[in-house]
């Protein structure tokens, strides 16, 4: 996932300092680093015909949604509904994250070069209203490519049955080459990531590594290029 940092914005130092604080205080809800979406409609249901059992986490993908490919037409419903699924925020070290938060399947789809990114790239003095951003995103959706996938529902899992709620023991049983490392938080409460070579570009996040070793479950799954 590309980093997009904007030094021309007066708020950037604030985002950067908060991200440092987030790294030190993992799990705290900190403005600018927590998932404080500009849109409150995070889980509006799109018209999707596929059953959830068909939405499996595989290499670089969730079901038919694949990194660096366009969003499948089956997810693109009426424009007025699609607009309500749009979100835009900053995560981690002030990286811009925008996309669509679908309810069926329950997955957040990050996009490259969306309207929020374009407004930052053009150094606009004021960020356009959310209504305008969501309308533009819906208008351009057929040409937008996927940059990141976030799964926070236990209903979507790998072929080995691993997903949100799975423990380290579950993962070790499914993947013999499992690795785990502490990481800076991306949203909040996700300071430890486990991964395996058997599922490429898929990362399983725990609140922290100590909790994972005590038997805590995965809090979210993210799919992105390293």
Secondary structure, DSSP 8 states (H G I E B T S, - for coil): ------TTSTTHHHHHHHHHHHHHSTT---TTTS---S-S--S------S-GGG-EEETTEETTEETTSB--GGG---HHHHHHHEEEEEETTTEEEEEEEETTTTEEEEESS-HHHHHHHTT-SS---HHHHHHHHHHHGGG-BEEEEEE--TT-EETTS-BTT--HHHHHHH-TT-EEEE---SSSS--EEEE-TTSTTEEEEES-HHHHHTT----EEEE---
